[in-house]
Structure formats: C-alpha cells, structure tokens
Amino acid sequence: MKQNIDYKEVFELTRRYGKLKNKSFTEQRDKKCLKGALFAVMLAIKHISKNASATTSLISEDLEMPKPQVSRLLNSLEDDALIYRTISKTDRREIYIHLTEKGIEILKEAENNYVRFIDYIFESIGEADFNELVRLLKKVETAMEVRHD
C-alpha cells in the first residue's frame, strides 16, 4: 500500500460514481433507451458495418467480450426488433447482423442522450476541469493498457 493514497476515499468515490452512473443509465433506459452492454453491441454493429459485414465474431473481437455473451445480447436485441440476421450467400455458416430501422432510431436516441450527458458534465464542471478530466482518463487508460500488455 502506498502511504499517500487514501484507499478508502478512492474506493468510496468510485463506488458512488458507479451508483450515479447506473442511476443515470437506468433513468435513460426507463425512457426506452438501451442498457450499457446492448448499447455497446449496437455501436459495434454500426462501427463494423462501415467497413465489413458485422458477425458475432467481429462484434466479440471489437468489444473484447466472449462470443456466448455477445450471442445472448444479440438475441435480446433481436427479440426487441433492433437487429436482424442474414445468411451469407457464399458461406451459409456465416451470419451477418444488421440494425433494423427501429434499431437505428433507438441507437441515435441513445447516442444523443450520451452527448447530452457529456454536455451536462461539461457545463457542470467547466471547460478547464473537463479537459483535465479527459487528460486524466487518458492517462488512466494508458496505465491500464500497459498493465494488461
């Protein structure tokens, strides 16, 4: 343990942040938006579809998420008519995943809600502190990437 770190305070801050973040996402979900993991899968489909056909494998790689978990999320999205699947004409084992019109609309709404949330944080803490937050988050991300390499 490092002497200058108040571990209890850091733990409590991250715990409270997690609760507030979850509360915010729950409120958005109650407004017919997406849970975090479903939102991530839909963003991955949108991102992958710009250059290739989205498949469970590509989504799994993009999100660094196990295929069975991706499959469960895709089933949930399909049940809600947010995605549909097609079979490759050249390889019948290959299944492509596409956003439905409803899925595209819901994803746009979720992206807009996220932008409004970031704008709210920016307005609440000011430009200087917001830029400092971004700088520190990038630094944490780099530290975490180095640790996991």
Secondary structure, DSSP 8 states (H G I E B T S, - for coil): --TT--HHHHHHHHHHHHHHHHHHHHHHHHTT---HHHHHHHHHHHHHHTTS-B-HHHHHHHHT--HHHHHHHHHHHHHTTSEEEEE-SS-TT-EEEEE-HHHHHHHHHHHHHHHHHHHHHHHHHHHHHHHHHHHHHHHHHHHHHHHH-
